[in-house]
């Protein structure tokens, strides 16, 4: 539980809990948010590669919205700075081919550019200044097959329609009955909730043959749900007396794991789709669904799960690698050692 971090970090646990909930509730695939940094400190933006071998990091450099960028090896903690990037923006992420893609500014022309790096060698594999291509790259098809249309509801955008351009198929929610839509990585598969009276029903729809299967029927008190990144499981929060969380098979609706007591649940970002963050009030737990292991959460503002059961977590502005028991293995990046913005601007 990172006991070596001491009482000073534990004093920040209340704000860390709020930041974690904010990050996880807005998660969609690989996360790039950060929390817990003051206005005078460079906030970190980071993402983990699909194979779990590298972490890409950026931190603000000054008032000119300039950023420094680094690549960290998870295996040994080796840190390499992306010196070829003159002015990197926070959009550092890994594409489907495993390349590191960086949105930056072309130093010679002063125009936006995308640069692709080989994570192993940091060799530049590709780059473009074409605005149309940049726009297409930064706004790709959801999971590679679907285009999602959203509508503003309160303070968030809610998916209402999905188009499958390759098959010329689409599915739109019924504005009078349907509530929420989510797209799976599996081509042609979507999930949505339908209101029946004052209850919700969770449905899996296959656009390939226009078939549907009810995963959670009304009457179970469904209040929230989230499909795992690989589309194989769905975590549901049900409230009928006590609030309980279950993990279901996303195709059959059969119970996979749980139930656990808790008010909120979210799949942790990262390459693994087996880790849940469960919260109840100020209490947080990390649950390894595959192994059925439960741990009390530590003092971090963000967590990414790796396929071997280990985790990358952010503690204030440091990134730390934890093992499957949440014990510290090594510090990957010491963002706390970076000079503050006010110092850099002098």
LINPE-V756585 format. One record per pair of residues at least 12 apart in sequence whose ideal C-beta (glycine too) atoms are under 10 Angstrom apart, sorted by the first residue. I is the first residue (numbers start at 1). J is the second residue. If there is no record, write none. Layout:
i=I j=J
i=I j=J
//
This chain:
i=1 j=295
i=1 j=296
i=1 j=297
i=1 j=298
i=1 j=299
i=1 j=322
i=1 j=325
i=1 j=326
i=1 j=327
i=1 j=328
i=2 j=298
i=2 j=299
i=2 j=300
i=2 j=313
i=2 j=315
i=2 j=320
i=2 j=322
i=2 j=326
i=2 j=327
i=2 j=328
i=3 j=298
i=3 j=327
i=3 j=328
i=4 j=327
i=4 j=328
i=5 j=298
i=5 j=299
i=5 j=300
i=5 j=315
i=5 j=316
i=5 j=318
i=5 j=320
i=5 j=328
i=6 j=299
i=7 j=299
i=8 j=299
i=8 j=316
i=9 j=298
i=9 j=299
i=9 j=300
i=9 j=315
i=9 j=316
i=9 j=318
i=10 j=298
i=10 j=299
i=11 j=299
i=12 j=36
i=12 j=299
i=12 j=300
i=12 j=301
i=12 j=315
i=12 j=316
i=13 j=282
i=13 j=284
i=13 j=297
i=13 j=298
i=13 j=299
i=13 j=300
i=13 j=301
i=14 j=282
i=15 j=35
i=15 j=36
i=15 j=301
i=16 j=35
i=16 j=36
i=16 j=284
i=16 j=297
i=16 j=298
i=16 j=299
i=16 j=300
i=16 j=301
i=16 j=302
i=16 j=314
i=16 j=315
i=16 j=316
i=17 j=279
i=17 j=281
i=17 j=282
i=17 j=283
i=17 j=284
i=17 j=297
i=17 j=299
i=17 j=300
i=17 j=301
i=18 j=35
i=18 j=36
i=18 j=282
i=18 j=301
i=19 j=33
i=19 j=34
i=19 j=35
i=19 j=36
i=19 j=37
i=19 j=300
i=19 j=301
i=19 j=302
i=19 j=314
i=20 j=35
i=20 j=36
i=20 j=266
i=20 j=268
i=20 j=277
i=20 j=279
i=20 j=284
i=20 j=297
i=20 j=300
i=20 j=301
i=20 j=302
i=20 j=303
i=20 j=313
i=20 j=314
i=21 j=35
i=21 j=264
i=21 j=266
i=21 j=277
i=21 j=279
i=21 j=284
i=22 j=35
i=22 j=301
i=22 j=302
i=23 j=35
i=23 j=266
i=23 j=269
i=23 j=277
i=23 j=301
i=23 j=302
i=23 j=303
i=23 j=314
i=24 j=226
i=24 j=264
i=24 j=265
i=24 j=266
i=24 j=267
i=24 j=268
i=24 j=269
i=24 j=276
i=24 j=277
i=24 j=279
i=24 j=284
i=24 j=302
i=24 j=303
i=25 j=156
i=25 j=224
i=25 j=226
i=25 j=264
i=25 j=266
i=26 j=156
i=26 j=266
i=27 j=226
i=27 j=229
i=27 j=266
i=27 j=267
i=27 j=268
i=27 j=269
i=27 j=277
i=27 j=302
i=28 j=142
i=28 j=148
i=28 j=159
i=28 j=182
i=28 j=183
i=28 j=226
i=28 j=229
i=28 j=269
i=29 j=47
i=29 j=93
i=29 j=142
i=29 j=143
i=29 j=185
i=29 j=229
i=29 j=269
i=30 j=46
i=30 j=47
i=30 j=48
i=30 j=49
i=30 j=50
i=30 j=56
i=30 j=93
i=30 j=94
i=30 j=229
i=30 j=269
i=30 j=270
i=30 j=271
i=30 j=304
i=31 j=45
i=31 j=46
i=31 j=47
i=31 j=48
i=31 j=93
i=31 j=268
i=31 j=269
i=31 j=270
i=31 j=302
i=31 j=303
i=31 j=304
i=32 j=44
i=32 j=45
i=32 j=46
i=32 j=47
i=32 j=56
i=32 j=58
i=32 j=90
i=32 j=91
i=32 j=92
i=32 j=93
i=32 j=269
i=32 j=302
i=33 j=45
i=33 j=46
i=33 j=47
i=33 j=90
i=33 j=269
i=33 j=301
i=33 j=302
i=33 j=314
i=34 j=46
i=34 j=57
i=34 j=58
i=34 j=59
i=34 j=90
i=34 j=301
i=34 j=302
i=34 j=314
i=34 j=317
i=34 j=335
i=35 j=300
i=35 j=301
i=35 j=302
i=35 j=314
i=35 j=316
i=36 j=299
i=36 j=300
i=36 j=301
i=36 j=302
i=36 j=314
i=36 j=315
i=36 j=316
i=36 j=317
i=37 j=59
i=37 j=60
i=37 j=301
i=37 j=314
i=37 j=316
i=37 j=317
i=37 j=335
i=37 j=336
i=37 j=340
i=38 j=316
i=38 j=317
i=38 j=340
i=38 j=341
i=39 j=340
i=39 j=341
i=39 j=342
i=40 j=340
i=40 j=341
i=40 j=342
i=40 j=343
i=41 j=59
i=41 j=60
i=41 j=316
i=41 j=317
i=41 j=335
i=41 j=336
i=41 j=338
i=41 j=339
i=41 j=340
i=41 j=341
i=41 j=342
i=42 j=58
i=42 j=59
i=42 j=60
i=42 j=61
i=42 j=62
i=42 j=67
i=42 j=68
i=42 j=317
i=42 j=335
i=42 j=338
i=42 j=339
i=42 j=340
i=42 j=341
i=42 j=344
i=43 j=58
i=43 j=59
i=43 j=60
i=43 j=90
i=43 j=317
i=43 j=335
i=43 j=341
i=44 j=57
i=44 j=58
i=44 j=59
i=44 j=60
i=44 j=70
i=44 j=90
i=44 j=301
i=44 j=302
i=44 j=314
i=44 j=316
i=44 j=317
i=44 j=318
i=44 j=319
i=44 j=333
i=44 j=335
i=44 j=336
i=44 j=338
i=45 j=57
i=45 j=58
i=45 j=59
i=45 j=60
i=45 j=67
i=45 j=69
i=45 j=88
i=45 j=89
i=45 j=90
i=45 j=91
i=45 j=92
i=45 j=93
i=46 j=58
i=46 j=59
i=46 j=70
i=46 j=72
i=46 j=90
i=46 j=92
i=46 j=93
i=46 j=302
i=46 j=304
i=46 j=312
i=46 j=314
i=46 j=319
i=46 j=332
i=46 j=333
i=46 j=335
i=47 j=90
i=47 j=91
i=47 j=92
i=47 j=93
i=47 j=94
i=47 j=100
i=47 j=269
i=47 j=270
i=47 j=304
i=47 j=312
i=48 j=72
i=48 j=74
i=48 j=93
i=48 j=94
i=48 j=269
i=48 j=270
i=48 j=271
i=48 j=272
i=48 j=304
i=48 j=305
i=48 j=306
i=48 j=311
i=48 j=312
i=48 j=319
i=49 j=71
i=49 j=74
i=49 j=93
i=49 j=94
i=49 j=95
i=49 j=98
i=49 j=99
i=49 j=100
i=49 j=119
i=49 j=270
i=49 j=271
i=49 j=306
i=50 j=94
i=50 j=95
i=50 j=96
i=50 j=97
i=50 j=98
i=50 j=270
i=50 j=271
i=50 j=307
i=51 j=74
i=51 j=94
i=51 j=98
i=51 j=119
i=51 j=271
i=51 j=306
i=51 j=307
i=52 j=74
i=52 j=75
i=52 j=270
i=52 j=271
i=52 j=272
i=52 j=304
i=52 j=305
i=52 j=306
i=52 j=307
i=52 j=308
i=52 j=310
i=52 j=312
i=53 j=72
i=53 j=73
i=53 j=74
i=53 j=75
i=53 j=94
i=53 j=98
i=53 j=119
i=53 j=120
i=53 j=271
i=53 j=306
i=54 j=71
i=54 j=72
i=54 j=73
i=54 j=74
i=54 j=75
i=54 j=78
i=54 j=80
i=54 j=94
i=54 j=98
i=54 j=100
i=54 j=119
i=54 j=120
i=55 j=70
i=55 j=71
i=55 j=72
i=55 j=73
i=55 j=74
i=55 j=77
i=55 j=79
i=55 j=92
i=55 j=94
i=55 j=119
i=55 j=304
i=55 j=312
i=55 j=319
i=55 j=321
i=55 j=332
i=55 j=333
i=56 j=69
i=56 j=70
i=56 j=71
i=56 j=72
i=56 j=82
i=56 j=88
i=56 j=91
i=56 j=92
i=56 j=93
i=56 j=94
i=56 j=100
i=56 j=101
i=56 j=102
i=56 j=117
i=56 j=119
i=57 j=69
i=57 j=70
i=57 j=71
i=57 j=72
i=57 j=79
i=57 j=81
i=57 j=82
i=57 j=90
i=57 j=92
i=57 j=314
i=57 j=319
i=57 j=332
i=57 j=333
i=57 j=335
i=58 j=70
i=58 j=82
i=58 j=85
i=58 j=88
i=58 j=89
i=58 j=90
i=58 j=91
i=58 j=92
i=58 j=102
i=58 j=103
i=58 j=104
i=59 j=88
i=59 j=90
i=59 j=317
i=59 j=333
i=59 j=335
i=59 j=338
i=59 j=341
i=60 j=90
i=60 j=338
i=60 j=341
i=60 j=344
i=61 j=87
i=61 j=88
i=61 j=338
i=61 j=339
i=61 j=341
i=61 j=344
i=61 j=345
i=62 j=341
i=62 j=342
i=62 j=343
i=62 j=344
i=62 j=345
i=62 j=346
i=63 j=341
i=63 j=342
i=63 j=344
i=63 j=345
i=64 j=87
i=64 j=345
i=65 j=87
i=65 j=89
i=65 j=90
i=65 j=105
i=66 j=86
i=66 j=87
i=66 j=88
i=66 j=89
i=66 j=105
i=66 j=344
i=67 j=82
i=67 j=85
i=67 j=87
i=67 j=88
i=67 j=89
i=67 j=90
i=67 j=91
i=67 j=92
i=67 j=102
i=67 j=103
i=67 j=104
i=67 j=105
i=68 j=81
i=68 j=82
i=68 j=83
i=68 j=85
i=68 j=87
i=68 j=88
i=68 j=338
i=68 j=344
i=69 j=81
i=69 j=82
i=69 j=83
i=69 j=84
i=69 j=85
i=69 j=87
i=69 j=88
i=69 j=89
i=69 j=90
i=69 j=92
i=69 j=100
i=69 j=102
i=69 j=104
i=69 j=117
i=70 j=82
i=70 j=88
i=70 j=92
i=70 j=332
i=70 j=333
i=70 j=335
i=71 j=92
i=71 j=100
i=71 j=102
i=71 j=117
i=71 j=119
i=71 j=120
i=71 j=122
i=72 j=312
i=72 j=319
i=72 j=321
i=72 j=332
i=72 j=333
i=73 j=119
i=73 j=120
i=73 j=332
i=74 j=306
i=74 j=308
i=74 j=310
i=74 j=312
i=74 j=319
i=74 j=321
i=74 j=329
i=74 j=330
i=74 j=332
i=75 j=321
i=75 j=330
i=76 j=330
i=76 j=332
i=77 j=319
i=77 j=320
i=77 j=321
i=77 j=329
i=77 j=330
i=77 j=331
i=77 j=332
i=77 j=333
i=78 j=332
i=79 j=332
i=79 j=333
i=79 j=334
i=80 j=119
i=80 j=121
i=80 j=122
i=81 j=122
i=82 j=100
i=82 j=102
i=82 j=104
i=82 j=115
i=82 j=117
i=82 j=122
i=82 j=124
i=83 j=122
i=84 j=102
i=84 j=104
i=84 j=107
i=84 j=115
i=84 j=117
i=84 j=122
i=84 j=123
i=84 j=124
i=84 j=127
i=85 j=102
i=85 j=103
i=85 j=104
i=85 j=105
i=85 j=107
i=85 j=113
i=85 j=115
i=85 j=117
i=85 j=124
i=86 j=104
i=86 j=105
i=86 j=106
i=86 j=107
i=86 j=108
i=86 j=110
i=86 j=113
i=87 j=103
i=87 j=104
i=87 j=105
i=87 j=106
i=87 j=107
i=87 j=110
i=87 j=112
i=87 j=113
i=88 j=102
i=88 j=103
i=88 j=104
i=88 j=105
i=88 j=115
i=89 j=102
i=89 j=103
i=89 j=104
i=89 j=105
i=89 j=112
i=90 j=102
i=90 j=103
i=91 j=103
i=91 j=104
i=91 j=114
i=91 j=137
i=91 j=138
i=92 j=104
i=92 j=117
i=93 j=138
i=94 j=116
i=94 j=117
i=94 j=119
i=94 j=271
i=95 j=116
i=95 j=137
i=95 j=140
i=96 j=140
i=96 j=143
i=96 j=144
i=97 j=116
i=97 j=125
i=98 j=118
i=98 j=119
i=98 j=120
i=99 j=115
i=99 j=116
i=99 j=117
i=99 j=118
i=99 j=119
i=99 j=125
i=99 j=126
i=100 j=115
i=100 j=116
i=100 j=117
i=100 j=118
i=100 j=119
i=100 j=122
i=100 j=125
i=101 j=114
i=101 j=115
i=101 j=116
i=101 j=117
i=101 j=125
i=101 j=126
i=101 j=137
i=101 j=138
i=102 j=114
i=102 j=115
i=102 j=116
i=102 j=117
i=102 j=124
i=102 j=127
i=103 j=115
i=103 j=134
i=103 j=137
i=103 j=138
i=104 j=127
i=105 j=129
i=106 j=127
i=106 j=128
i=106 j=129
i=108 j=129
i=109 j=129
i=111 j=129
i=111 j=131
i=111 j=134
i=112 j=128
i=112 j=129
i=112 j=131
i=112 j=134
i=112 j=135
i=112 j=138
i=113 j=127
i=113 j=128
i=113 j=129
i=113 j=130
i=113 j=131
i=113 j=134
i=114 j=126
i=114 j=127
i=114 j=128
i=114 j=129
i=114 j=130
i=114 j=133
i=114 j=134
i=114 j=137
i=114 j=138
i=115 j=127
i=115 j=128
i=116 j=128
i=116 j=137
i=141 j=163
i=141 j=164
i=141 j=165
i=141 j=166
i=141 j=183
i=142 j=159
i=142 j=162
i=142 j=163
i=142 j=182
i=142 j=183
i=142 j=184
i=142 j=185
i=143 j=183
i=143 j=184
i=143 j=185
i=143 j=186
i=143 j=187
i=143 j=189
i=143 j=229
i=143 j=231
i=144 j=166
i=144 j=185
i=144 j=187
i=145 j=162
i=145 j=163
i=145 j=164
i=145 j=165
i=145 j=166
i=145 j=167
i=145 j=183
i=145 j=184
i=145 j=185
i=145 j=186
i=145 j=187
i=145 j=188
i=145 j=189
i=145 j=207
i=146 j=159
i=146 j=161
i=146 j=162
i=146 j=163
i=146 j=164
i=146 j=165
i=146 j=166
i=146 j=169
i=146 j=170
i=146 j=171
i=146 j=183
i=146 j=184
i=146 j=185
i=146 j=187
i=146 j=188
i=146 j=189
i=146 j=190
i=146 j=207
i=147 j=161
i=147 j=162
i=147 j=163
i=147 j=164
i=147 j=165
i=147 j=170
i=147 j=183
i=148 j=160
i=148 j=161
i=148 j=162
i=148 j=163
i=148 j=181
i=148 j=182
i=148 j=183
i=148 j=190
i=149 j=161
i=149 j=162
i=149 j=163
i=149 j=170
i=149 j=172
i=149 j=181
i=150 j=181
i=151 j=173
i=151 j=175
i=153 j=179
i=153 j=180
i=158 j=173
i=158 j=179
i=158 j=180
i=158 j=181
i=159 j=173
i=159 j=180
i=159 j=181
i=159 j=182
i=159 j=183
i=159 j=190
i=159 j=192
i=160 j=172
i=160 j=173
i=160 j=174
i=160 j=175
i=160 j=178
i=160 j=180
i=160 j=181
i=160 j=192
i=161 j=173
i=161 j=181
i=162 j=181
i=162 j=182
i=162 j=183
i=162 j=188
i=162 j=189
i=162 j=190
i=162 j=192
i=162 j=205
i=162 j=207
i=163 j=207
i=164 j=183
i=164 j=187
i=164 j=188
i=164 j=190
i=164 j=207
i=164 j=208
i=166 j=187
i=166 j=188
i=167 j=187
i=167 j=188
i=167 j=207
i=167 j=208
i=169 j=188
i=169 j=207
i=169 j=208
i=169 j=210
i=170 j=207
i=171 j=183
i=171 j=188
i=171 j=190
i=171 j=192
i=171 j=205
i=171 j=207
i=171 j=210
i=172 j=192
i=173 j=190
i=173 j=192
i=173 j=193
i=173 j=194
i=174 j=192
i=174 j=194
i=174 j=195
i=176 j=195
i=177 j=192
i=177 j=193
i=177 j=194
i=177 j=195
i=177 j=196
i=177 j=201
i=178 j=192
i=178 j=193
i=178 j=194
i=178 j=195
i=178 j=201
i=178 j=203
i=179 j=192
i=179 j=193
i=179 j=194
i=179 j=195
i=179 j=200
i=179 j=201
i=179 j=202
i=180 j=192
i=180 j=193
i=180 j=194
i=180 j=200
i=180 j=202
i=180 j=224
i=180 j=225
i=181 j=193
i=181 j=205
i=182 j=202
i=182 j=225
i=182 j=226
i=182 j=227
i=182 j=231
i=182 j=234
i=183 j=227
i=183 j=231
i=184 j=204
i=184 j=205
i=184 j=206
i=184 j=227
i=184 j=228
i=184 j=229
i=184 j=230
i=184 j=231
i=184 j=232
i=184 j=234
i=184 j=250
i=184 j=251
i=185 j=227
i=185 j=228
i=185 j=229
i=185 j=230
i=185 j=231
i=185 j=232
i=185 j=273
i=186 j=206
i=186 j=208
i=186 j=230
i=186 j=231
i=186 j=232
i=186 j=250
i=186 j=251
i=187 j=206
i=187 j=207
i=187 j=208
i=188 j=205
i=188 j=206
i=188 j=207
i=188 j=208
i=188 j=209
i=188 j=210
i=189 j=204
i=189 j=205
i=189 j=206
i=189 j=207
i=189 j=208
i=189 j=227
i=189 j=231
i=189 j=250
i=189 j=251
i=190 j=203
i=190 j=204
i=190 j=205
i=190 j=206
i=190 j=207
i=190 j=212
i=190 j=227
i=190 j=231
i=191 j=203
i=191 j=204
i=191 j=205
i=191 j=215
i=191 j=225
i=191 j=226
i=191 j=227
i=191 j=231
i=191 j=234
i=191 j=250
i=192 j=204
i=192 j=205
i=192 j=212
i=193 j=215
i=193 j=216
i=193 j=222
i=193 j=224
i=193 j=225
i=194 j=212
i=194 j=214
i=194 j=218
i=195 j=218
i=196 j=217
i=196 j=218
i=196 j=219
i=197 j=218
i=197 j=219
i=198 j=218
i=199 j=216
i=199 j=217
i=199 j=218
i=199 j=219
i=199 j=220
i=199 j=221
i=199 j=222
i=200 j=216
i=200 j=217
i=200 j=218
i=200 j=219
i=200 j=220
i=200 j=221
i=200 j=222
i=200 j=223
i=200 j=224
i=200 j=225
i=200 j=236
i=200 j=238
i=201 j=214
i=201 j=215
i=201 j=216
i=201 j=217
i=201 j=218
i=201 j=219
i=201 j=220
i=201 j=222
i=202 j=214
i=202 j=215
i=202 j=216
i=202 j=217
i=202 j=218
i=202 j=220
i=202 j=222
i=202 j=225
i=202 j=227
i=202 j=234
i=202 j=236
i=202 j=248
i=202 j=250
i=202 j=253
i=203 j=215
i=203 j=216
i=203 j=217
i=203 j=253
i=204 j=227
i=204 j=231
i=204 j=234
i=204 j=250
i=204 j=251
i=204 j=252
i=204 j=253
i=206 j=251
i=213 j=250
i=213 j=251
i=213 j=252
i=213 j=253
i=214 j=253
i=215 j=234
i=215 j=236
i=215 j=248
i=215 j=249
i=215 j=250
i=215 j=251
i=215 j=252
i=215 j=253
i=215 j=254
i=216 j=234
i=216 j=236
i=216 j=238
i=216 j=246
i=216 j=248
i=216 j=253
i=217 j=253
i=219 j=238
i=219 j=240
i=220 j=236
i=220 j=238
i=220 j=239
i=220 j=240
i=220 j=244
i=220 j=246
i=221 j=236
i=221 j=237
i=221 j=238
i=221 j=239
i=221 j=240
i=221 j=241
i=221 j=242
i=221 j=243
i=221 j=244
i=222 j=236
i=222 j=237
i=222 j=238
i=222 j=239
i=222 j=240
i=223 j=236
i=223 j=237
i=223 j=238
i=223 j=239
i=223 j=240
i=223 j=243
i=223 j=263
i=223 j=264
i=224 j=236
i=224 j=237
i=224 j=238
i=224 j=239
i=224 j=243
i=224 j=245
i=224 j=263
i=224 j=264
i=224 j=265
i=224 j=266
i=225 j=237
i=225 j=238
i=225 j=246
i=225 j=248
i=225 j=265
i=226 j=264
i=226 j=265
i=226 j=266
i=226 j=267
i=226 j=276
i=227 j=248
i=227 j=250
i=227 j=267
i=227 j=273
i=228 j=247
i=228 j=250
i=228 j=256
i=228 j=267
i=228 j=268
i=228 j=272
i=228 j=273
i=228 j=274
i=228 j=275
i=228 j=276
i=228 j=289
i=229 j=267
i=229 j=268
i=229 j=269
i=229 j=270
i=229 j=271
i=229 j=272
i=229 j=273
i=229 j=274
i=229 j=305
i=230 j=250
i=230 j=267
i=230 j=271
i=230 j=272
i=230 j=273
i=230 j=274
i=231 j=250
i=231 j=251
i=231 j=273
i=232 j=249
i=232 j=250
i=232 j=251
i=232 j=256
i=232 j=273
i=232 j=274
i=233 j=247
i=233 j=248
i=233 j=249
i=233 j=250
i=233 j=251
i=233 j=256
i=233 j=257
i=233 j=267
i=233 j=273
i=233 j=274
i=233 j=276
i=233 j=289
i=234 j=246
i=234 j=247
i=234 j=248
i=234 j=249
i=234 j=250
i=234 j=251
i=234 j=253
i=234 j=256
i=234 j=267
i=235 j=247
i=235 j=248
i=235 j=256
i=235 j=257
i=235 j=258
i=235 j=262
i=235 j=264
i=235 j=265
i=235 j=266
i=235 j=267
i=235 j=276
i=235 j=277
i=235 j=278
i=235 j=287
i=235 j=289
i=236 j=248
i=236 j=253
i=236 j=258
i=236 j=259
i=236 j=265
i=237 j=259
i=237 j=262
i=237 j=263
i=237 j=264
i=237 j=265
i=237 j=266
i=237 j=278
i=238 j=259
i=239 j=263
i=242 j=259
i=242 j=261
i=242 j=262
i=242 j=263
i=243 j=259
i=243 j=260
i=243 j=261
i=243 j=262
i=243 j=263
i=243 j=264
i=243 j=265
i=243 j=280
i=244 j=258
i=244 j=259
i=244 j=260
i=244 j=261
i=244 j=262
i=244 j=263
i=244 j=265
i=245 j=257
i=245 j=258
i=245 j=259
i=245 j=260
i=245 j=261
i=245 j=262
i=245 j=263
i=245 j=264
i=245 j=265
i=245 j=276
i=245 j=278
i=245 j=279
i=245 j=280
i=245 j=285
i=245 j=287
i=246 j=258
i=246 j=259
i=246 j=260
i=246 j=265
i=247 j=259
i=247 j=260
i=247 j=265
i=247 j=267
i=247 j=274
i=247 j=276
i=247 j=287
i=247 j=289
i=256 j=289
i=256 j=290
i=257 j=274
i=257 j=276
i=257 j=287
i=257 j=288
i=257 j=289
i=257 j=290
i=257 j=291
i=257 j=292
i=258 j=276
i=258 j=278
i=258 j=287
i=258 j=289
i=258 j=292
i=260 j=276
i=260 j=278
i=260 j=280
i=260 j=285
i=260 j=287
i=260 j=294
i=261 j=278
i=261 j=280
i=261 j=283
i=261 j=285
i=262 j=276
i=262 j=277
i=262 j=278
i=262 j=279
i=262 j=280
i=262 j=281
i=262 j=283
i=262 j=284
i=262 j=285
i=262 j=287
i=263 j=278
i=263 j=279
i=263 j=280
i=263 j=281
i=263 j=283
i=264 j=277
i=264 j=278
i=264 j=279
i=264 j=280
i=264 j=281
i=264 j=284
i=265 j=277
i=265 j=278
i=265 j=279
i=265 j=280
i=265 j=285
i=265 j=287
i=266 j=278
i=266 j=279
i=267 j=289
i=267 j=305
i=268 j=286
i=268 j=287
i=268 j=302
i=268 j=303
i=268 j=304
i=268 j=305
i=268 j=306
i=268 j=311
i=268 j=313
i=269 j=302
i=269 j=303
i=269 j=304
i=269 j=305
i=269 j=312
i=270 j=303
i=270 j=304
i=270 j=305
i=270 j=306
i=270 j=307
i=270 j=310
i=270 j=311
i=270 j=312
i=271 j=304
i=271 j=305
i=271 j=306
i=271 j=307
i=271 j=308
i=272 j=288
i=272 j=289
i=272 j=290
i=272 j=304
i=272 j=305
i=272 j=306
i=272 j=307
i=272 j=308
i=272 j=309
i=272 j=310
i=272 j=311
i=273 j=289
i=273 j=290
i=273 j=305
i=273 j=307
i=274 j=287
i=274 j=288
i=274 j=289
i=274 j=290
i=274 j=291
i=274 j=305
i=274 j=307
i=274 j=309
i=275 j=287
i=275 j=288
i=275 j=289
i=275 j=290
i=275 j=293
i=275 j=303
i=275 j=304
i=275 j=305
i=275 j=306
i=275 j=307
i=275 j=309
i=275 j=311
i=275 j=324
i=276 j=288
i=276 j=289
i=276 j=294
i=276 j=305
i=277 j=297
i=277 j=303
i=277 j=305
i=278 j=294
i=278 j=297
i=279 j=297
i=283 j=296
i=283 j=297
i=284 j=296
i=284 j=297
i=284 j=298
i=284 j=300
i=284 j=303
i=285 j=297
i=286 j=298
i=286 j=303
i=286 j=305
i=286 j=311
i=286 j=313
i=286 j=322
i=286 j=324
i=286 j=326
i=288 j=305
i=288 j=309
i=288 j=311
i=288 j=324
i=288 j=325
i=290 j=307
i=290 j=309
i=291 j=309
i=291 j=324
i=293 j=309
i=293 j=324
i=293 j=325
i=293 j=326
i=295 j=311
i=295 j=322
i=295 j=324
i=295 j=325
i=295 j=326
i=295 j=327
i=296 j=326
i=297 j=313
i=297 j=326
i=298 j=311
i=298 j=313
i=298 j=315
i=298 j=320
i=298 j=322
i=298 j=326
i=298 j=327
i=298 j=328
i=299 j=313
i=299 j=315
i=299 j=316
i=300 j=312
i=300 j=313
i=300 j=314
i=300 j=315
i=300 j=316
i=300 j=318
i=300 j=319
i=300 j=320
i=300 j=322
i=300 j=326
i=301 j=313
i=301 j=314
i=301 j=315
i=301 j=316
i=301 j=317
i=302 j=314
i=302 j=315
i=302 j=319
i=303 j=322
i=303 j=326
i=304 j=319
i=305 j=324
i=306 j=321
i=306 j=322
i=306 j=324
i=308 j=323
i=308 j=324
i=309 j=322
i=309 j=323
i=309 j=324
i=309 j=325
i=310 j=322
i=310 j=323
i=310 j=324
i=310 j=325
i=310 j=326
i=310 j=329
i=311 j=323
i=311 j=324
i=311 j=326
i=311 j=329
i=312 j=332
i=312 j=333
i=313 j=326
i=313 j=328
i=313 j=332
i=314 j=332
i=314 j=333
i=314 j=335
i=315 j=328
i=315 j=331
i=315 j=335
i=315 j=336
i=316 j=335
i=316 j=336
i=317 j=333
i=317 j=334
i=317 j=335
i=317 j=336
i=317 j=337
i=317 j=338
i=318 j=331
i=318 j=332
i=318 j=333
i=318 j=334
i=318 j=335
i=318 j=336
i=318 j=337
i=319 j=331
i=319 j=332
i=319 j=333
i=319 j=334
i=319 j=335
i=320 j=332
i=320 j=333
i=320 j=334
i=321 j=333
//
